[in-house]
Amino acid sequence: MTSDASERSPAARDGSHPTVRSAPAGSAEVLKVSTRSRPSAVAGAIAGVIRDAGAAEVQSIGAGATNQAIKAVAIARSYLHDEGIDIVCIPSFIDVAIDSEERTAIRLVIERRS
């Protein structure tokens, strides 16, 4: 998975909004979070994907981006709680290719709680 600027929206390039990429059928939507991402914007994206697809995936590289991602999950949980939807977050590591370089990212899979 690459992080090519041509694949991202103009808003995502400046870090103000998460990058949303379509995932293969049967898998969760992928939201890429940076240090400059606004947690409330990412939370809204997470909540929207959960409402539509039932699961979302958040990827972050580095402490600052991971901090924003975790805050976004907590905020999304409160947004969805108001609608009677509870979510769980499953963290793991994932290797991603960025500019032909292999990096380790944090992967957060967010799903509706059964």
The first five atom37 places (N, CA, C, CB, O) and aatype in JSON, in Angstrom:
{
  "aatype": [12, 16, 15, 3, 0, 15, 6, 1, 15, 14, 0, 0, 1, 3, 7, 15, 8, 14, 16, 19, 1, 15, 0, 14, 0, 7, 15, 0, 6, 19, 10, 11, 19, 15, 16, 1, 15, 1, 14, 15, 0, 19, 0, 7, 0, 9, 0, 7, 19, 9, 1, 3, 0, 7, 0, 0, 6, 19, 5, 15, 9, 7, 0, 7, 0, 16, 2, 5, 0, 9, 11, 0, 19, 0, 9, 0, 1, 15, 18, 10, 8, 3, 6, 7, 9, 3, 9, 19, 4, 9, 14, 15, 13, 9, 3, 19, 0, 9, 3, 15, 6, 6, 1, 16, 0, 9, 1, 10, 19, 9, 6, 1, 1, 15],
  "atom_mask": [
    [1, 1, 1, 1, 1],
    [1, 1, 1, 1, 1],
    [1, 1, 1, 1, 1],
    [1, 1, 1, 1, 1],
    [1, 1, 1, 1, 1],
    [1, 1, 1, 1, 1],
    [1, 1, 1, 1, 1],
    [1, 1, 1, 1, 1],
    [1, 1, 1, 1, 1],
    [1, 1, 1, 1, 1],
    [1, 1, 1, 1, 1],
    [1, 1, 1, 1, 1],
    [1, 1, 1, 1, 1],
    [1, 1, 1, 1, 1],
    [1, 1, 1, 0, 1],
    [1, 1, 1, 1, 1],
    [1, 1, 1, 1, 1],
    [1, 1, 1, 1, 1],
    [1, 1, 1, 1, 1],
    [1, 1, 1, 1, 1],
    [1, 1, 1, 1, 1],
    [1, 1, 1, 1, 1],
    [1, 1, 1, 1, 1],
    [1, 1, 1, 1, 1],
    [1, 1, 1, 1, 1],
    [1, 1, 1, 0, 1],
    [1, 1, 1, 1, 1],
    [1, 1, 1, 1, 1],
    [1, 1, 1, 1, 1],
    [1, 1, 1, 1, 1],
    [1, 1, 1, 1, 1],
    [1, 1, 1, 1, 1],
    [1, 1, 1, 1, 1],
    [1, 1, 1, 1, 1],
    [1, 1, 1, 1, 1],
    [1, 1, 1, 1, 1],
    [1, 1, 1, 1, 1],
    [1, 1, 1, 1, 1],
    [1, 1, 1, 1, 1],
    [1, 1, 1, 1, 1],
    [1, 1, 1, 1, 1],
    [1, 1, 1, 1, 1],
    [1, 1, 1, 1, 1],
    [1, 1, 1, 0, 1],
    [1, 1, 1, 1, 1],
    [1, 1, 1, 1, 1],
    [1, 1, 1, 1, 1],
    [1, 1, 1, 0, 1],
    [1, 1, 1, 1, 1],
    [1, 1, 1, 1, 1],
    [1, 1, 1, 1, 1],
    [1, 1, 1, 1, 1],
    [1, 1, 1, 1, 1],
    [1, 1, 1, 0, 1],
    [1, 1, 1, 1, 1],
    [1, 1, 1, 1, 1],
    [1, 1, 1, 1, 1],
    [1, 1, 1, 1, 1],
    [1, 1, 1, 1, 1],
    [1, 1, 1, 1, 1],
    [1, 1, 1, 1, 1],
    [1, 1, 1, 0, 1],
    [1, 1, 1, 1, 1],
    [1, 1, 1, 0, 1],
    [1, 1, 1, 1, 1],
    [1, 1, 1, 1, 1],
    [1, 1, 1, 1, 1],
    [1, 1, 1, 1, 1],
    [1, 1, 1, 1, 1],
    [1, 1, 1, 1, 1],
    [1, 1, 1, 1, 1],
    [1, 1, 1, 1, 1],
    [1, 1, 1, 1, 1],
    [1, 1, 1, 1, 1],
    [1, 1, 1, 1, 1],
    [1, 1, 1, 1, 1],
    [1, 1, 1, 1, 1],
    [1, 1, 1, 1, 1],
    [1, 1, 1, 1, 1],
    [1, 1, 1, 1, 1],
    [1, 1, 1, 1, 1],
    [1, 1, 1, 1, 1],
    [1, 1, 1, 1, 1],
    [1, 1, 1, 0, 1],
    [1, 1, 1, 1, 1],
    [1, 1, 1, 1, 1],
    [1, 1, 1, 1, 1],
    [1, 1, 1, 1, 1],
    [1, 1, 1, 1, 1],
    [1, 1, 1, 1, 1],
    [1, 1, 1, 1, 1],
    [1, 1, 1, 1, 1],
    [1, 1, 1, 1, 1],
    [1, 1, 1, 1, 1],
    [1, 1, 1, 1, 1],
    [1, 1, 1, 1, 1],
    [1, 1, 1, 1, 1],
    [1, 1, 1, 1, 1],
    [1, 1, 1, 1, 1],
    [1, 1, 1, 1, 1],
    [1, 1, 1, 1, 1],
    [1, 1, 1, 1, 1],
    [1, 1, 1, 1, 1],
    [1, 1, 1, 1, 1],
    [1, 1, 1, 1, 1],
    [1, 1, 1, 1, 1],
    [1, 1, 1, 1, 1],
    [1, 1, 1, 1, 1],
    [1, 1, 1, 1, 1],
    [1, 1, 1, 1, 1],
    [1, 1, 1, 1, 1],
    [1, 1, 1, 1, 1],
    [1, 1, 1, 1, 1],
    [1, 1, 1, 1, 1]
  ],
  "atom_positions": [
    [[0.86, -1.17, 0.0], [0.0, 0.0, 0.0], [0.9, 1.22, 0.0], [-0.97, 0.0, 1.22], [1.8, 1.33, 0.82]],
    [[0.64, 2.12, -0.91], [1.48, 3.3, -1.0], [0.76, 4.52, -0.47], [1.93, 3.54, -2.43], [-0.46, 4.52, -0.32]],
    [[1.51, 5.54, -0.19], [0.93, 6.8, 0.28], [1.25, 7.89, -0.73], [1.47, 7.17, 1.69], [1.71, 8.97, -0.36]],
    [[1.01, 7.61, -2.0], [1.29, 8.52, -3.09], [0.35, 9.71, -2.99], [1.15, 7.82, -4.45], [-0.86, 9.54, -2.8]],
    [[0.88, 10.92, -3.12], [0.07, 12.14, -3.0], [-1.01, 12.19, -4.06], [0.96, 13.37, -3.1], [-2.05, 12.82, -3.85]],
    [[-0.79, 11.54, -5.22], [-1.81, 11.57, -6.27], [-3.05, 10.78, -5.89], [-1.23, 11.02, -7.56], [-4.11, 10.98, -6.49]],
    [[-2.96, 9.89, -4.91], [-4.09, 9.09, -4.46], [-4.88, 9.79, -3.38], [-3.61, 7.76, -3.95], [-5.93, 9.29, -2.97]],
    [[-4.41, 10.93, -2.92], [-5.06, 11.6, -1.79], [-5.79, 12.85, -2.25], [-4.04, 11.96, -0.71], [-5.43, 13.46, -3.26]],
    [[-6.8, 13.2, -1.5], [-7.55, 14.41, -1.82], [-6.73, 15.64, -1.41], [-8.93, 14.41, -1.11], [-5.83, 15.51, -0.58]],
    [[-7.03, 16.81, -1.96], [-6.3, 18.02, -1.57], [-6.37, 18.27, -0.06], [-6.85, 19.24, -2.31], [-5.38, 18.69, 0.53]],
    [[-7.51, 18.03, 0.55], [-7.64, 18.24, 2.0], [-6.73, 17.31, 2.77], [-9.09, 18.05, 2.44], [-6.17, 17.69, 3.8]],
    [[-6.57, 16.07, 2.28], [-5.74, 15.11, 2.98], [-4.26, 15.47, 2.91], [-5.95, 13.71, 2.41], [-3.51, 15.18, 3.85]],
    [[-3.82, 16.11, 1.83], [-2.42, 16.47, 1.69], [-1.96, 17.44, 2.75], [-2.17, 17.05, 0.34], [-0.8, 17.42, 3.16]],
    [[-2.86, 18.31, 3.21], [-2.46, 19.26, 4.24], [-2.72, 18.72, 5.65], [-3.19, 20.57, 4.05], [-2.46, 19.4, 6.64]],
    [[-3.24, 17.49, 5.73], [-3.42, 16.84, 7.02], [-4.69, 17.2, 7.75], [0.0, 0.0, 0.0], [-4.89, 16.74, 8.87]],
    [[-5.55, 18.02, 7.17], [-6.73, 18.45, 7.89], [-7.82, 17.39, 7.95], [-7.28, 19.7, 7.27], [-8.64, 17.4, 8.87]],
    [[-7.83, 16.49, 7.0], [-8.84, 15.44, 6.96], [-8.16, 14.11, 6.7], [-9.92, 15.74, 5.87], [-7.08, 14.07, 6.11]],
    [[-8.79, 13.02, 7.14], [-8.19, 11.72, 6.89], [-8.27, 11.36, 5.42], [-8.88, 10.65, 7.73], [-9.15, 11.83, 4.71]],
    [[-7.36, 10.53, 4.97], [-7.4, 10.01, 3.62], [-8.24, 8.75, 3.67], [-5.97, 9.73, 3.06], [-7.99, 7.86, 4.48]],
    [[-9.24, 8.67, 2.8], [-10.08, 7.48, 2.75], [-9.79, 6.77, 1.44], [-11.6, 7.84, 2.87], [-9.86, 7.37, 0.37]],
    [[-9.47, 5.49, 1.53], [-9.21, 4.7, 0.35], [-10.14, 3.51, 0.35], [-7.73, 4.24, 0.28], [-10.38, 2.91, 1.4]],
    [[-10.65, 3.18, -0.8], [-11.51, 2.01, -0.9], [-10.68, 0.76, -0.72], [-12.26, 1.98, -2.25], [-9.55, 0.67, -1.2]],
    [[-11.26, -0.19, -0.03], [-10.59, -1.46, 0.22], [-11.28, -2.53, -0.61], [-10.62, -1.83, 1.74], [-12.4, -2.32, -1.08]],
    [[-10.64, -3.69, -0.8], [-11.27, -4.77, -1.54], [-12.59, -5.19, -0.9], [-10.33, -5.96, -1.64], [-12.8, -5.0, 0.3]],
    [[-13.47, -5.76, -1.7], [-14.77, -6.2, -1.19], [-14.59, -7.13, 0.0], [-15.57, -6.91, -2.3], [-13.72, -8.0, 0.0]],
    [[-15.42, -6.92, 1.01], [-15.37, -7.77, 2.2], [-14.42, -7.27, 3.27], [0.0, 0.0, 0.0], [-14.36, -7.84, 4.36]],
    [[-13.68, -6.22, 2.98], [-12.77, -5.69, 3.98], [-13.2, -4.28, 4.37], [-11.31, -5.7, 3.46], [-14.06, -3.68, 3.73]],
    [[-12.59, -3.76, 5.41], [-12.97, -2.46, 5.94], [-12.4, -1.32, 5.1], [-12.5, -2.32, 7.39], [-11.38, -1.49, 4.43]],
    [[-13.05, -0.16, 5.15], [-12.51, 1.05, 4.53], [-11.23, 1.43, 5.27], [-13.55, 2.22, 4.56], [-11.14, 1.22, 6.48]],
    [[-10.24, 1.99, 4.56], [-8.97, 2.38, 5.17], [-8.9, 3.9, 5.29], [-7.77, 1.85, 4.34], [-9.03, 4.62, 4.31]],
    [[-8.7, 4.37, 6.52], [-8.52, 5.8, 6.8], [-7.08, 5.99, 7.24], [-9.54, 6.31, 7.91], [-6.63, 5.34, 8.19]],
    [[-6.35, 6.86, 6.57], [-4.96, 7.12, 6.94], [-4.91, 8.42, 7.73], [-4.03, 7.19, 5.68], [-5.44, 9.45, 7.29]],
    [[-4.28, 8.37, 8.89], [-4.26, 9.5, 9.81], [-2.83, 10.02, 9.94], [-4.82, 9.11, 11.19], [-1.88, 9.24, 10.05]],
    [[-2.69, 11.34, 9.94], [-1.38, 11.96, 10.14], [-1.38, 12.73, 11.46], [-1.02, 12.91, 8.95], [-2.41, 12.84, 12.12]],
    [[-0.23, 13.23, 11.82], [-0.1, 14.03, 13.04], [-0.99, 15.26, 13.0], [1.36, 14.45, 13.25], [-1.5, 15.7, 14.03]],
    [[-1.19, 15.81, 11.8], [-1.99, 17.03, 11.66], [-3.48, 16.77, 11.45], [-1.48, 17.83, 10.52], [-4.25, 17.72, 11.35]],
    [[-3.89, 15.51, 11.39], [-5.32, 15.2, 11.22], [-6.11, 15.67, 12.44], [-5.52, 13.68, 11.0], [-5.66, 15.53, 13.57]],
    [[-7.28, 16.22, 12.18], [-8.15, 16.65, 13.28], [-8.93, 15.44, 13.78], [-9.13, 17.79, 12.83], [-9.65, 14.82, 13.01]],
    [[-8.79, 15.1, 15.06], [-9.48, 13.91, 15.58], [-10.99, 13.93, 15.34], [-9.21, 13.78, 17.05], [-11.57, 12.88, 15.08]],
    [[-11.63, 15.09, 15.43], [-13.08, 15.14, 15.22], [-13.44, 14.83, 13.76], [-13.62, 16.53, 15.6], [-14.47, 14.2, 13.51]],
    [[-12.6, 15.25, 12.81], [-12.85, 14.94, 11.39], [-12.65, 13.45, 11.13], [-11.91, 15.76, 10.49], [-13.45, 12.83, 10.42]],
    [[-11.6, 12.87, 11.71], [-11.36, 11.44, 11.56], [-12.49, 10.66, 12.23], [-9.98, 11.05, 12.17], [-12.95, 9.65, 11.69]],
    [[-12.95, 11.12, 13.39], [-14.05, 10.45, 14.11], [-15.31, 10.45, 13.27], [-14.31, 11.14, 15.45], [-16.02, 9.45, 13.22]],
    [[-15.6, 11.55, 12.62], [-16.77, 11.61, 11.75], [-16.66, 10.63, 10.59], [0.0, 0.0, 0.0], [-17.64, 9.98, 10.22]],
    [[-15.46, 10.52, 10.03], [-15.23, 9.56, 8.94], [-15.39, 8.13, 9.45], [-13.83, 9.76, 8.33], [-16.02, 7.31, 8.79]],
    [[-14.82, 7.84, 10.61], [-14.95, 6.49, 11.2], [-16.44, 6.17, 11.42], [-14.17, 6.39, 12.55], [-16.91, 5.11, 11.02]],
    [[-17.16, 7.09, 12.05], [-18.58, 6.87, 12.34], [-19.37, 6.64, 11.05], [-19.17, 8.06, 13.11], [-20.23, 5.76, 11.0]],
    [[-19.09, 7.41, 10.02], [-19.78, 7.23, 8.74], [-19.51, 5.88, 8.11], [0.0, 0.0, 0.0], [-20.43, 5.24, 7.6]],
    [[-18.25, 5.45, 8.14], [-17.9, 4.15, 7.57], [-18.54, 3.03, 8.39], [-16.36, 3.98, 7.52], [-19.02, 2.05, 7.82]],
    [[-18.54, 3.16, 9.71], [-19.16, 2.14, 10.57], [-20.66, 2.05, 10.25], [-18.94, 2.48, 12.08], [-21.2, 0.95, 10.14]],
    [[-21.31, 3.18, 10.11], [-22.75, 3.18, 9.79], [-23.01, 2.49, 8.45], [-23.3, 4.62, 9.75], [-23.96, 1.72, 8.32]],
    [[-22.16, 2.77, 7.45], [-22.36, 2.24, 6.11], [-21.89, 0.8, 5.94], [-21.66, 3.11, 5.11], [-22.59, -0.03, 5.37]],
    [[-20.69, 0.51, 6.44], [-20.07, -0.79, 6.17], [-19.95, -1.69, 7.38], [-18.72, -0.58, 5.6], [-19.73, -2.89, 7.23]],
    [[-20.1, -1.14, 8.58], [-19.99, -1.96, 9.78], [-18.59, -2.11, 10.33], [0.0, 0.0, 0.0], [-18.42, -2.57, 11.46]],
    [[-17.57, -1.71, 9.53], [-16.19, -1.82, 9.99], [-15.34, -0.78, 9.27], [-15.63, -3.26, 9.75], [-15.62, -0.41, 8.13]],
    [[-14.3, -0.32, 9.95], [-13.36, 0.64, 9.36], [-11.95, 0.26, 9.79], [-13.69, 2.12, 9.8], [-11.76, -0.4, 10.81]],
    [[-10.97, 0.67, 9.0], [-9.57, 0.45, 9.34], [-8.87, 1.79, 9.34], [-8.88, -0.54, 8.33], [-9.01, 2.58, 8.41]],
    [[-8.12, 2.06, 10.4], [-7.35, 3.3, 10.54], [-5.88, 2.92, 10.56], [-7.75, 4.09, 11.84], [-5.48, 2.0, 11.27]],
    [[-5.07, 3.62, 9.77], [-3.63, 3.38, 9.76], [-2.91, 4.67, 10.13], [-3.16, 2.86, 8.38], [-3.3, 5.76, 9.7]],
    [[-1.86, 4.53, 10.94], [-1.05, 5.68, 11.34], [0.4, 5.26, 11.48], [-1.57, 6.29, 12.67], [0.7, 4.12, 11.83]],
    [[1.29, 6.19, 11.2], [2.72, 5.94, 11.36], [3.27, 7.01, 12.29], [3.48, 5.94, 9.98], [3.16, 8.2, 12.0]],
    [[3.86, 6.59, 13.38], [4.46, 7.52, 14.34], [3.56, 7.81, 15.52], [0.0, 0.0, 0.0], [2.35, 7.58, 15.48]],
    [[4.19, 8.31, 16.58], [3.48, 8.56, 17.83], [2.4, 9.63, 17.69], [4.46, 8.98, 18.9], [1.3, 9.46, 18.21]],
    [[2.7, 10.72, 17.0], [1.74, 11.81, 16.86], [0.5, 11.38, 16.09], [0.0, 0.0, 0.0], [-0.62, 11.69, 16.48]],
    [[0.71, 10.67, 14.99], [-0.41, 10.2, 14.17], [-1.23, 9.17, 14.93], [0.09, 9.61, 12.85], [-2.46, 9.17, 14.86]],
    [[-0.56, 8.3, 15.65], [-1.27, 7.28, 16.43], [-2.07, 7.92, 17.55], [-0.27, 6.26, 17.01], [-3.18, 7.47, 17.85]],
    [[-1.54, 8.96, 18.17], [-2.27, 9.7, 19.19], [-3.56, 10.28, 18.62], [-1.4, 10.83, 19.77], [-4.62, 10.16, 19.23]],
    [[-3.47, 10.9, 17.43], [-4.66, 11.47, 16.8], [-5.67, 10.37, 16.46], [-4.27, 12.24, 15.53], [-6.88, 10.56, 16.61]],
    [[-5.16, 9.23, 16.0], [-6.05, 8.12, 15.63], [-6.8, 7.57, 16.84], [-5.24, 7.0, 14.98], [-8.0, 7.3, 16.76]],
    [[-6.1, 7.4, 17.96], [-6.75, 6.88, 19.17], [-7.79, 7.86, 19.69], [-5.69, 6.59, 20.27], [-8.88, 7.45, 20.1]],
    [[-7.47, 9.15, 19.67], [-8.46, 10.16, 20.08], [-9.68, 10.09, 19.17], [-7.84, 11.58, 20.05], [-10.82, 10.2, 19.64]],
    [[-9.46, 9.91, 17.88], [-10.57, 9.83, 16.93], [-11.47, 8.63, 17.21], [-10.03, 9.75, 15.5], [-12.69, 8.73, 17.11]],
    [[-10.89, 7.5, 17.57], [-11.69, 6.3, 17.88], [-12.56, 6.58, 19.11], [-10.77, 5.06, 18.14], [-13.74, 6.22, 19.13]],
    [[-12.0, 7.22, 20.12], [-12.77, 7.54, 21.32], [-13.92, 8.5, 21.01], [-11.85, 8.16, 22.4], [-15.02, 8.34, 21.52]],
    [[-13.64, 9.49, 20.17], [-14.69, 10.44, 19.78], [-15.76, 9.74, 18.95], [-14.08, 11.63, 19.0], [-16.95, 9.96, 19.16]],
    [[-15.35, 8.91, 17.99], [-16.31, 8.18, 17.16], [-17.2, 7.28, 18.01], [-15.57, 7.33, 16.1], [-18.38, 7.13, 17.74]],
    [[-16.61, 6.69, 19.04], [-17.4, 5.84, 19.93], [-18.51, 6.64, 20.59], [-16.5, 5.19, 21.0], [-19.63, 6.15, 20.73]],
    [[-18.21, 7.87, 21.01], [-19.25, 8.69, 21.63], [-20.3, 9.12, 20.6], [-18.62, 9.94, 22.3], [-21.49, 9.16, 20.92]],
    [[-19.88, 9.43, 19.36], [-20.85, 9.77, 18.31], [-21.82, 8.61, 18.1], [-20.13, 10.12, 16.99], [-23.03, 8.8, 18.06]],
    [[-21.27, 7.41, 17.96], [-22.08, 6.23, 17.65], [-22.9, 5.77, 18.85], [-21.2, 5.09, 17.18], [-23.99, 5.22, 18.68]],
    [[-22.4, 5.98, 20.05], [-23.12, 5.58, 21.27], [-24.48, 6.27, 21.33], [-22.3, 5.92, 22.53], [-25.46, 5.67, 21.77]],
    [[-24.54, 7.52, 20.89], [-25.79, 8.27, 20.88], [-26.84, 7.63, 19.97], [-25.53, 9.71, 20.44], [-28.03, 7.87, 20.12]],
    [[-26.36, 6.8, 19.02], [-27.27, 6.11, 18.08], [-27.49, 4.65, 18.48], [-26.71, 6.18, 16.66], [-28.11, 3.89, 17.74]],
    [[-26.97, 4.26, 19.65], [-27.13, 2.88, 20.1], [-26.16, 1.9, 19.46], [0.0, 0.0, 0.0], [-26.4, 0.69, 19.48]],
    [[-25.08, 2.41, 18.88], [-24.07, 1.55, 18.25], [-22.84, 1.54, 19.13], [-23.72, 2.03, 16.8], [-22.33, 2.6, 19.49]],
    [[-22.36, 0.34, 19.49], [-21.13, 0.22, 20.27], [-20.05, -0.35, 19.36], [-21.34, -0.69, 21.53], [-20.34, -1.21, 18.53]],
    [[-18.83, 0.12, 19.51], [-17.72, -0.34, 18.67], [-16.58, -0.87, 19.52], [-17.23, 0.78, 17.76], [-16.45, -0.53, 20.7]],
    [[-15.76, -1.69, 18.9], [-14.52, -2.17, 19.51], [-13.38, -1.83, 18.57], [-14.58, -3.71, 19.81], [-13.57, -1.68, 17.36]],
    [[-12.18, -1.72, 19.13], [-10.99, -1.39, 18.37], [-9.95, -2.49, 18.57], [-10.41, 0.01, 18.79], [-9.62, -2.83, 19.71]],
    [[-9.46, -3.04, 17.47], [-8.47, -4.11, 17.52], [-7.17, -3.59, 16.91], [-8.98, -5.39, 16.75], [-7.08, -3.4, 15.7]],
    [[-6.15, -3.34, 17.76], [-4.88, -2.8, 17.24], [-3.92, -3.9, 16.78], [-4.2, -1.95, 18.32], [-3.92, -5.01, 17.31]],
    [[-3.12, -3.57, 15.77], [-2.07, -4.48, 15.31], [-1.04, -3.67, 14.53], [-2.67, -5.63, 14.42], [-1.21, -2.47, 14.3]],
    [[0.04, -4.33, 14.13], [1.05, -3.7, 13.29], [0.84, -4.14, 11.86], [2.49, -4.06, 13.78], [0.34, -5.24, 11.6]],
    [[1.23, -3.28, 10.92], [1.16, -3.61, 9.5], [2.35, -2.94, 8.81], [-0.21, -3.15, 8.86], [2.71, -1.81, 9.16]],
    [[2.95, -3.63, 7.85], [4.03, -3.06, 7.06], [3.43, -2.41, 5.82], [5.1, -4.14, 6.66], [2.64, -3.03, 5.11]],
    [[3.81, -1.15, 5.56], [3.33, -0.43, 4.39], [4.51, 0.12, 3.61], [2.37, 0.71, 4.8], [5.55, 0.42, 4.19]],
    [[4.36, 0.25, 2.31], [5.4, 0.81, 1.46], [5.08, 2.28, 1.2], [5.54, 0.01, 0.12], [4.01, 2.61, 0.69]],
    [[6.0, 3.15, 1.55], [5.86, 4.59, 1.31], [7.11, 5.07, 0.6], [5.63, 5.38, 2.65], [8.21, 4.95, 1.12]],
    [[6.92, 5.6, -0.6], [8.05, 6.06, -1.42], [9.11, 4.97, -1.54], [8.67, 7.33, -0.82], [10.3, 5.23, -1.34]],
    [[8.69, 3.77, -1.87], [9.57, 2.59, -2.06], [10.32, 2.2, -0.79], [10.57, 2.87, -3.16], [11.33, 1.51, -0.86]],
    [[9.85, 2.64, 0.36], [10.47, 2.3, 1.63], [9.45, 1.58, 2.51], [11.01, 3.58, 2.35], [8.3, 2.0, 2.61]],
    [[9.86, 0.5, 3.13], [8.98, -0.26, 4.01], [8.92, 0.41, 5.38], [9.47, -1.74, 4.13], [9.96, 0.68, 5.99]],
    [[7.7, 0.68, 5.88], [7.51, 1.3, 7.19], [6.53, 0.45, 7.99], [6.99, 2.76, 7.06], [5.69, -0.25, 7.41]],
    [[6.64, 0.5, 9.29], [5.7, -0.18, 10.17], [4.66, 0.82, 10.64], [6.42, -0.85, 11.37], [5.0, 1.87, 11.17]],
    [[3.41, 0.48, 10.43], [2.3, 1.35, 10.83], [1.49, 0.65, 11.92], [1.4, 1.71, 9.61], [1.57, -0.56, 12.09]],
    [[0.72, 1.44, 12.63], [-0.27, 0.91, 13.56], [-1.57, 0.78, 12.77], [-0.45, 1.84, 14.83], [-1.99, 1.71, 12.08]],
    [[-2.19, -0.36, 12.89], [-3.46, -0.63, 12.22], [-4.52, -0.8, 13.29], [-3.37, -1.9, 11.3], [-4.38, -1.64, 14.18]],
    [[-5.58, -0.01, 13.21], [-6.7, -0.11, 14.13], [-7.91, -0.57, 13.33], [-6.98, 1.25, 14.87], [-8.39, 0.16, 12.46]],
    [[-8.41, -1.75, 13.63], [-9.64, -2.22, 12.99], [-10.77, -1.91, 13.96], [-9.59, -3.78, 12.65], [-10.75, -2.33, 15.12]],
    [[-11.74, -1.16, 13.48], [-12.87, -0.75, 14.32], [-14.11, -1.44, 13.78], [-13.05, 0.82, 14.34], [-14.44, -1.31, 12.6]],
    [[-14.8, -2.15, 14.65], [-15.97, -2.93, 14.25], [-17.12, -2.69, 15.24], [-15.63, -4.44, 14.17], [-16.91, -2.29, 16.39]],
    [[-18.32, -2.96, 14.76], [-19.47, -2.95, 15.66], [-19.31, -4.09, 16.65], [-20.81, -3.09, 14.88], [-18.89, -5.19, 16.29]],
    [[-19.64, -3.82, 17.91], [-19.61, -4.87, 18.92], [-20.83, -5.74, 18.73], [-19.55, -4.28, 20.36], [-21.94, -5.22, 18.56]],
    [[-20.65, -7.04, 18.77], [-21.78, -7.98, 18.58], [-22.7, -8.0, 19.76], [-21.28, -9.39, 18.32], [-23.69, -8.72, 19.77]]
  ]
}
